[in-house]
Amino acid sequence: MALETSPAAPAPVRQIANAIAGWVDRLGAVWVEGQVTQVTRRTGMATVFMTLRDAVADISVTVTCARSLYDSLDAPLVEGASIVVHAKPSYYPTRGTISLQAREIRMVGLGELLARLERRRQLLAAEGLFERSLKRPLPFLPTRVGLVTAPGSAAERDVLENARRRWPAVRFEVAYAAMQGTRSCAEVMEAIARLDRHPEVDVIVVARGGGSVEDLLPFSDEALVRAVAATRTPVVSAIGHEPDQPLLDLVADVRASTPTDAAKLVVPDVTDELRGVAAARDRLRAAVAGRVDREQAGLDALRSRPALADPRSLVHARVEEVAGLRARARRSLGHRLDRAADDIGHQRARARALSPLATLQRGYAVLQDTDGHVLTSVAGVAAGATVSVRVADGRVHATTTGVDADPLETDGGHDG
Amino acid sequence: MAEPTAGTTDVQELSYEAAREELVEVVRRLEAGGTTLEESLALWERGELLATACQRWLDGARERLDAALEGDQEQDD
């Protein structure tokens, strides 16, 4: 039902006010979450006025509720408390203001708070913001460490001191932000964004000391979690003590239990590193020295083997062999000679026995012509023939003067 | 037993492992015997050459190692 108005036919204020009231009513009753920043409850007034502020944005709205409702709350509403209100927005034409008429107020008690946190965690987890695969490794040695913390806080001191003790050359880029209260979430997000843009910063630490669940609530805020998920630089969450687990811990690339622990995670310990390098060098040398020693021992063993160390042993064996052979050769030769000598002696004896020498020695002589033939008959021997006579000890050369034939014998006898 | 006579490649070209292996073989054959006198002498001479080559390899390695160690001593002083 758009309202036709024109400069000529303007609508009266009351008509506009009623129209606005009508539109506002169309929103109907809603559940609203916010943080109570101001409560005005005056005795004698039937309604209590509150200012409810958005958890993140700097937007607030006034909430009115009946005093009876306000008093019926189990825990008194205190400034800073988070509440969930079931209210119907309404427009008051007389003053032209809008306020939420609260019908039901629920304290965001600790249990409920945690319950809501859990639901938010599941929601974000379902979106995959906490996936392990998204976790980026921290640089081993960062060029510059970004630090989001409260100015002059214990957390800041812990991170700076511990990091510098481990790696004196570490450089920091500190972005201060409120780590408590309504402003903290927005400031932290803004600080993170600034560090993320900083070219040299290659790791961002968000550090805060311990606190109650409410204190740490900003670090479970959905907007902050989404912002951290979107950063390019790895983020280390160091919020509260060991048991505290704001959602920031889940979305950060690395969760440090405390600010001091965060310092240990972002910079290596120079003394450890130096010791590591020295140890590696020593092991390197020991390995090579060990290898050379083993090879040397092997070689020495080979060289000490008789075959190499004492070549004479080779020749010596041969010399002995030869000597042995020689001795055997001599012995066998000796035997053979002896036998030969016996044989010769034997042969000689037999030759002697058969030889005419003995006969000659008994006075006989053998007559031979010039050709050496033995003359056994006078026939054919003429006077003046040269002959030689073999006697025992030599030979006589003579020439015949004459020959006498013996009377012929009948049996032709002969002698050898 | 027509075993080849002692290796002929020049000892200098052999790698340390090759020289060492041949040296072990020479010693084995000498100790096994059955080689002619001529061969044993040739084997023995070859053995000496191989042993010297191996020793030179090891001395070289040790020198390089000691050099690295001295390099440190100077730095540490």
HADDOCK unambig.tbl for C-alpha pairs under 7 A between the chains (distance, minus, plus):
assign (segid A and resid 292 and name CA) (segid B and resid 58 and name CA) 6.57 0.50 0.50
assign (segid A and resid 292 and name CA) (segid B and resid 62 and name CA) 6.98 0.50 0.50
assign (segid A and resid 296 and name CA) (segid B and resid 58 and name CA) 6.74 0.50 0.50
assign (segid A and resid 303 and name CA) (segid B and resid 51 and name CA) 6.96 0.50 0.50
assign (segid A and resid 307 and name CA) (segid B and resid 27 and name CA) 6.21 0.50 0.50
assign (segid A and resid 307 and name CA) (segid B and resid 30 and name CA) 6.17 0.50 0.50
assign (segid A and resid 307 and name CA) (segid B and resid 31 and name CA) 6.39 0.50 0.50
assign (segid A and resid 308 and name CA) (segid B and resid 44 and name CA) 6.39 0.50 0.50
assign (segid A and resid 308 and name CA) (segid B and resid 47 and name CA) 6.79 0.50 0.50
